[in-house]
Structure formats: structure tokens, C-alpha cells
Amino acid sequence: MSSKIFETLTGMYFTVDAADGSYSTGQVIRLAAEGLYFVRFDGNEVTLPLELVTVGEMLDTTGEEYKLWRFFDTIEERDTWIEWLDAPSKPRVISLVKPTK
């Protein structure tokens, strides 16, 4: 793979799902080596050290083939996704009885 392909993740925002149903957010900071990135998770007050994550980890899926990492170009796009994800679902009422005429 070329380094240009790897560089496309630099600067992107992400969410990563945890096994317990929660998720973490952050940003891909820069390429460390081929297939290895420095990432910063939100909520860390200290700017260093950054965490190293492989492309393989970013491509990991659950047993049901759901992606664990989702990438967004802007923080606004990520925030819109999070708002949709966290919004309570609205119940719908479906009539199971056929109306009489």
C-alpha cells in the first residue's frame, strides 16, 4: 500500500465502539509508520503521550461484522452521528386489528 492511502486518515475524527455498548471519540493525529497512527482520544487533558493504533485495529469488526471504528471528516459530522445514536427511539403504534367497515 502506498503512504498516500495511509495519510488520508490523518486529521479525521472517529468513534470507536466498546464491548459494553459505550463508545469513545477522538481524532487521528498523524501517521507514525506504515499502517500505524497516533490517535488522541477525547477527554485526555494531557496532549502527550498519544496512543498508537494500527490500521488492522481500525478495520476490526464484531462477531456480527459491525465496524467498531467510524470515521468522519469534521467534528460536526461526528457530533451529528452521536446525536442520532444517542437519541431515544420514538415508539410507533401499529394496529394489529383490521378496522371494520
Buried (B, 14 or more C-beta within 10 A) or exposed (E): EEEEEBEEBEEBBBBBBEEEEEBBBBBBBEBBEEBBBBBBBEEEEEEEEBEEBEBEBBEEEEEEEEEBBBBBEEEEBBEEBBEEEEEEEEEEEEEEEEEEE
